Amino acid sequence: MRLWRPRAETDPFMETEKEKTGEHPRKDRKRRQVSNQLVRATEPRRACWALKDLRPEAKKARLSAILFACNCQVTPGQLCELLKYAVLGRSIVPRPSWCQIFHQNHPNNVVVFILQGMSQLHFYKFYLEFEFLRKIFRHKFCLPPQSSNFLADIIGLQKKTTGDLPKTSKGSLPSSSSKANINLHNDSIIQKHGSKKVGLSCCLLTMEEMKTFHFPLQGSPDCENFIPTKCNGSITDNSPLFGLACEMCLTSKGRELTRISLVAEGGCCIMDELVKPDIRIVDYHTSFSGITKTIFNSVATKLKDVQRQLSALLPPDAVLVGHSLDLDLRALKMIHPYLIDTSLLYVREQGRRFKLKFLAKAILGKDIQHPNTLQHDATEDARTALELAQYFLKYGPKKIAELNLESLGSHQELQAAGQKPRNTTEIPHPNTSVLECVNLVGQKLLFVALEKGATELSSYGNCETIKCLSNKEVFEQARVEIPLFPFSIVQFSFDPFTPVFTEEMSKRMKTKWREMSTVYAGPVSRTYNFRPLKRLLKSFGPIQSMSFVLETYQPHLCVQYEVLEAAQLAIESLNGIVVEGICIKVQRPVTELTLDCDILMKELERDSENRDTIYLSGVSESFKDHIFHVSSHFPGLEAVILPKDLESGKQKKFCFMKFKTFASAQRALNILTGKDWKLKGRGALTPRHLHKWLRGFSPESRWPPGLRVMPPPSEQQALQTLKTDHPKVAAWYWGQKIGKLYQNMNPGTLCLILLPGCKRKAGLHSPLRSFNMLPPA
């Protein structure tokens, strides 16, 4: 099991954090961006949620994680990607395929804690004892079952042999000629378009993409007065391309069109018009557009004139090409079905976009939007976007990928930010280990472990290995040595559960969560009309089973929910209300496994993964689109998680919504459970990886609710004596110790905690990992 401090997501979802995608006014406008695999992380430490929303958010180093919808786990190879990226920075190696570090080229330090012998079973069995880990680390992901050499897997030593590592050598920043060091398979353009040349129709924006990125569409509530271009011909590879670019000014009601340029294939400008808004202009953006109040005194062309002229110029199968075309079309208040947006065609990692100026230089070798130019040229923008689309069609995705745009773009961003590029390090091979990456920057790796487990890295020349006789000594050495090394691995070792005890604990954990997700509703008379009560119970979330309890004097309904949130919501909403003339009592079964249920519920609500997330029941299939259209009503929304049925693939009628802050989540909950939306909801209680883990138990361990499970004698004895080596005590004690080490780390430290489990039956000792990043000073 692994813990991490930023945030992860699951199932199909949307991301709505806003970014600027350009340099001048028409591109400075913030936009929403959606990614199928990315969800942005919140800032690591928040002391006061209410004040956080009132103050400008500081750009601190933070971590964002991507989890694919179906597996909810991170492999050792993906973990190795992150570690190498953390060591070398984005100007040397590509970003990891599943996460991102914001506002920092690379962390100041990296610390990895390995709790050898512990697993996800330990974490949830002793959840209350692991107080520090559950409250501080914001992301917890599953690891696949441990291999024979777990440590070698996570630092990329599977195929390495011991001996001297390559010495640091001088080199240059990533360039388009470094083809040997580019993993084309992982390039975003290859992943989207494939490696072979594509036709014109494959480059067009799909309807789903246009919805996702807020392009004007017929029938959209915010496009009621938009004019369609009436282009409805069939698109072929010979359909004509037209480059389009617009300039906007600021009026008392927002941005309005002031100039439109249309360029035909061959580079000829066939339309270049100044447009006078009907609304008073408050800022002409003269420094960008060159337009002044004096110039506009002689302009009589209105928006409706250019709309009519553009519709007349375009043939039925015309394809419009531009950069951030959604902004241009919204300024024109027009709808066009066939579009190529070069900011989306040249797709970038993590849903980000390349600037037009960068693509012009990197792809076409031309300088545009020069800072010394007195007037910005919309025709130049239109012509450049058109040439970029033509280049893509001519040479294909593979040629583009070989240019290594991501590294070039990252290097340029560093220079623009005034940071010194790391130009003294060679570009490592994709199979380079973490040890070799540390060596490339002239540093050494620290490895502190018990003597019996410290042999794996001791033979490497750039690894400082400290062998200890006890976990206490490991802690003391780590406290002294960690601040002295940029990369540290600290391994504590514990006796794992025996196979028999593991099976017993797995059964008890499964039973406990099942009982916590079960409620009894009643009592009622034998002639009671159950339909209204059943309807109410179903409204709180998906039900696994519903049955009558007839052993009692008066009948009850036993309802087992699929998710814990639904059961808790039913208790909070229905207990004590009158249904069909009878006061209904809703409660959980009372067994030894649910005696601490109230305490556990409060702590689950405070869990760092859950506190900024809400649960909603009763959502429809169109819920995501509806939320997206009104996302401005939900500031701080980061992701909408829409679980699907594993068999049918259909969307379930509940969801989770993640926000940047607790305050934002509560505001959204109040809105969505109000009279306009009429949904039922509450704060989240369970992260998705927990659902996956519980489903992984073997069928024979699924005991019926209410079954009393006696602990084995060995555990009874251990609990009575409370020995310091008992797993329950060890979980609390070493969680506190790691917390002390964590609090003393340098700002900007990337911290990972790995609970790798053991090499036993899959599902019994499932590993878990957790991540966190300390903000810089």
URDAWO-V359119 format. One record per backbone hydrogen bond with DSSP energy under -1.0 kcal/mol. NH is the residue of the N-H (numbers start at 1). CO is the residue of the C=O. E is the energy in kcal/mol with one decimal. If there is no record, write none. Layout:
# URDAWO-V359119
NH&CO&E, NH&CO&E
This chain:
# URDAWO-V359119
2&141&-1.7, 2&768&-5.1, 3&753&-2.1, 3&769&-1.3, 4&139&-5.7, 4&770&-2.2, 19&31&-1.1, 21&27&-1.2, 27&24&-2.3, 28&24&-1.5, 31&19&-1.3, 52&48&-1.5, 53&49&-1.1, 60&58&-1.7, 62&102&-1.3, 64&100&-3.0, 65&7&-1.6, 66&98&-4.7, 72&68&-1.4, 74&142&-2.5, 79&75&-2.2, 80&76&-2.3, 81&77&-1.7, 82&78&-1.8, 83&79&-2.1, 84&80&-2.4, 85&81&-2.3, 86&82&-2.6, 87&83&-1.6, 88&84&-2.5, 89&85&-2.5, 90&105&-1.0, 92&89&-1.4, 93&89&-1.8, 100&64&-2.9, 102&62&-2.9, 108&748&-1.8, 110&486&-2.4, 111&750&-2.7, 112&488&-2.7, 113&752&-3.3, 114&490&-2.8, 115&754&-3.0, 116&114&-1.1, 116&492&-2.4, 118&115&-2.1, 120&766&-3.8, 123&119&-1.8, 124&120&-2.2, 125&121&-2.3, 126&122&-2.5, 130&126&-1.7, 131&129&-1.6, 134&130&-2.1, 135&131&-1.7, 136&132&-2.1, 137&133&-1.4, 139&4&-9.9, 141&2&-1.7, 141&769&-2.5, 142&72&-1.2, 143&767&-1.5, 153&149&-1.7, 154&150&-1.9, 155&151&-1.2, 157&152&-3.3, 160&157&-1.2, 178&175&-1.7, 179&177&-1.3, 181&178&-1.1, 182&179&-1.5, 184&182&-1.2, 186&183&-1.0, 187&184&-1.2, 191&187&-2.4, 192&188&-1.6, 193&189&-3.0, 194&190&-2.4, 203&200&-1.4, 205&339&-2.5, 210&206&-2.4, 211&207&-2.0, 212&208&-2.6, 213&209&-2.5, 214&211&-1.1, 215&210&-2.9, 220&217&-1.8, 223&220&-2.0, 226&223&-1.3, 227&333&-2.7, 229&335&-2.2, 233&316&-2.2, 239&236&-1.6, 242&319&-2.5, 243&263&-3.0, 244&321&-3.0, 245&261&-1.9, 247&259&-2.4, 249&256&-2.5, 250&283&-2.8, 251&254&-3.1, 252&280&-1.6, 254&251&-1.5, 256&249&-2.1, 258&247&-3.0, 259&247&-1.5, 260&273&-2.2, 261&245&-2.4, 262&271&-2.9, 263&243&-2.7, 264&268&-2.9, 267&264&-2.1, 270&262&-2.1, 271&262&-1.4, 273&260&-2.2, 275&258&-2.7, 276&301&-3.0, 282&250&-2.7, 283&250&-1.9, 288&285&-1.7, 289&285&-2.8, 290&286&-2.2, 296&292&-1.7, 298&295&-1.2, 306&302&-1.6, 307&303&-2.1, 308&304&-1.9, 309&305&-2.3, 310&306&-2.7, 311&307&-2.0, 312&308&-1.6, 313&309&-1.7, 314&310&-1.8, 318&315&-1.7, 319&240&-2.3, 320&338&-2.2, 321&242&-3.2, 322&340&-2.0, 327&324&-1.1, 329&325&-2.8, 330&326&-1.8, 331&327&-1.9, 332&328&-2.1, 333&329&-1.3, 334&329&-2.0, 335&227&-1.9, 340&320&-2.4, 342&322&-2.5, 344&341&-1.7, 345&341&-2.5, 346&342&-1.8, 347&345&-1.6, 352&349&-1.9, 359&355&-2.2, 360&356&-2.5, 361&357&-1.6, 362&358&-3.0, 363&359&-2.8, 366&360&-2.0, 373&370&-1.7, 376&288&-2.2, 381&377&-1.5, 382&378&-2.4, 383&379&-2.6, 384&380&-2.3, 385&381&-2.5, 386&382&-1.9, 387&383&-2.2, 388&384&-2.2, 389&385&-1.9, 390&386&-2.2, 391&387&-2.3, 392&388&-2.1, 393&389&-2.2, 394&390&-1.9, 395&391&-2.6, 396&392&-2.0, 400&396&-1.3, 401&397&-2.8, 402&398&-1.9, 403&400&-1.4, 404&401&-1.8, 408&404&-1.9, 409&405&-3.3, 410&406&-2.4, 411&407&-2.3, 412&408&-2.1, 413&409&-2.1, 414&410&-2.0, 415&411&-2.1, 416&412&-2.6, 417&413&-1.9, 418&415&-1.4, 419&414&-2.6, 423&421&-1.8, 432&429&-2.4, 434&155&-2.5, 437&433&-1.8, 438&434&-2.6, 439&435&-2.0, 440&436&-2.0, 441&437&-1.1, 442&439&-1.8, 443&438&-2.3, 445&462&-2.6, 446&487&-2.6, 447&464&-2.7, 448&489&-2.6, 449&466&-1.9, 451&468&-2.7, 453&450&-1.4, 460&457&-1.8, 463&460&-1.5, 464&445&-3.5, 466&447&-2.9, 468&449&-2.2, 474&470&-2.0, 475&471&-2.4, 476&472&-2.1, 477&473&-2.7, 478&474&-2.4, 479&475&-2.2, 480&476&-1.2, 481&477&-2.7, 482&478&-2.2, 484&481&-1.9, 485&482&-1.5, 488&110&-2.6, 489&446&-2.9, 490&112&-3.1, 491&448&-3.0, 492&114&-2.7, 494&116&-2.3, 502&498&-3.0, 503&499&-2.2, 504&500&-2.1, 505&501&-2.8, 506&502&-2.4, 507&503&-2.0, 508&504&-2.2, 509&505&-2.8, 510&506&-2.4, 511&507&-2.5, 512&508&-2.7, 513&509&-2.3, 514&510&-1.9, 515&511&-2.8, 516&512&-2.4, 517&513&-1.2, 518&515&-1.5, 519&559&-2.6, 520&587&-3.3, 521&557&-2.6, 522&585&-1.8, 524&555&-1.8, 528&525&-1.5, 534&530&-2.9, 535&531&-2.6, 536&532&-2.2, 537&533&-2.5, 538&534&-2.3, 539&535&-1.0, 540&537&-1.0, 541&538&-1.0, 544&560&-2.8, 545&560&-1.5, 547&558&-2.4, 549&556&-3.0, 556&549&-1.6, 557&521&-2.9, 558&547&-3.4, 559&519&-2.9, 560&545&-2.7, 561&517&-2.9, 562&542&-2.9, 567&563&-1.2, 568&564&-2.3, 569&565&-2.4, 570&566&-2.1, 571&567&-2.0, 572&568&-2.4, 573&569&-2.1, 574&570&-2.6, 575&571&-1.2, 576&584&-3.4, 577&574&-2.4, 579&582&-2.8, 582&579&-1.4, 584&577&-3.0, 585&522&-2.6, 587&520&-2.0, 594&591&-1.1, 597&594&-1.6, 600&596&-2.5, 601&597&-2.6, 602&598&-1.7, 603&599&-2.1, 604&600&-2.4, 605&601&-1.9, 606&602&-1.2, 608&134&-2.3, 610&607&-1.3, 611&607&-2.2, 613&610&-2.0, 614&657&-2.3, 615&682&-3.6, 616&655&-2.5, 617&680&-3.4, 618&653&-2.7, 619&653&-1.1, 623&620&-1.5, 626&622&-2.4, 627&623&-2.9, 628&624&-2.4, 629&625&-2.0, 630&626&-1.3, 631&628&-1.1, 633&630&-2.3, 634&631&-1.8, 637&634&-1.5, 638&658&-3.1, 639&658&-1.5, 641&656&-3.6, 642&12&-2.2, 645&650&-3.1, 649&645&-1.9, 652&643&-2.6, 655&616&-2.3, 656&641&-2.1, 657&614&-2.2, 658&639&-2.7, 659&612&-2.3, 660&636&-1.8, 665&661&-1.9, 666&662&-2.4, 667&663&-2.2, 668&664&-2.2, 669&665&-2.3, 670&666&-2.2, 671&667&-1.8, 672&668&-3.0, 673&669&-1.7, 674&671&-1.4, 678&674&-2.5, 679&672&-1.9, 680&617&-1.7, 682&615&-1.7, 684&613&-2.4, 692&688&-1.9, 693&689&-2.1, 694&690&-2.5, 695&691&-2.1, 697&694&-1.2, 701&698&-1.8, 702&699&-2.0, 703&701&-1.4, 707&704&-1.4, 716&712&-1.9, 717&713&-2.6, 718&714&-1.9, 719&715&-2.9, 720&716&-1.9, 721&717&-2.1, 722&718&-2.3, 726&723&-1.8, 730&726&-3.1, 731&727&-2.4, 732&728&-1.4, 733&729&-3.0, 734&730&-2.7, 735&731&-1.2, 736&732&-1.9, 737&733&-1.8, 738&734&-2.4, 739&735&-1.6, 740&736&-1.8, 741&737&-1.9, 742&738&-2.6, 743&739&-2.3, 745&742&-1.6, 750&109&-2.8, 751&772&-3.5, 752&111&-2.5, 753&3&-1.2, 753&770&-3.1, 754&113&-3.2, 755&1&-5.7, 755&768&-3.2, 757&118&-3.1, 760&758&-2.1, 764&761&-1.6, 765&761&-1.1, 768&1&-1.1, 768&755&-2.2, 769&2&-2.1, 769&141&-2.8, 770&2&-3.0, 770&753&-2.6, 771&139&-1.2, 772&751&-2.5, 774&749&-2.6
